[in-house]
């Protein structure tokens, strides 16, 4: 996986990188309020190759700085996917507005992509033992 930056795609991300971040965050104080983290993944245009062809996914492509997907992560007690007010509308001025936007833009938005990404990431982590799912009925005060 490549990491996007403001200018280019750099480096490879491996298990050691994830382990260093896990170690970093494990050493942070529990009650410390963390600032939001915002990252961008820039669009790419493929010039040659195809990830599903016979060349083992090798491609030649360029990053486009004008277009990106942006995600902001903030500390929360639960996971919330918040729709973008313009690109993922859930409120409309009228039924006519809903019709016009849906007719022009369609029904699919970024929330489906984000939910699918989270689902795959969770599955990846569980399969490799990075996360363990557990629950308890014992209250924290005991």
Number of C-alpha atoms within 10 A of each C-alpha: 9 11 13 16 14 12 10 14 15 11 10 9 11 9 7 9 11 12 12 11 11 12 11 10 11 10 9 11 9 8 6 7 10 10 9 9 10 10 14 15 19 21 16 14 10 13 10 9 15 14 11 9 10 9 10 10 10 13 14 11 13 14 19 15 14 7 12 14 10 10 12 10 13 14 11 7 6 5 9 9 11 10 14 12 9 8 12 15 14 10 10 11 7 9 9 10 12 15 13 12 14 13 10 9 11 10 10 11 14 15 15 12 11 14 12 12 12 12 11 12 12 13 14 13 12 13 11 9 9 13 12 10 5 5 6 6 5 7 6 6 4 4
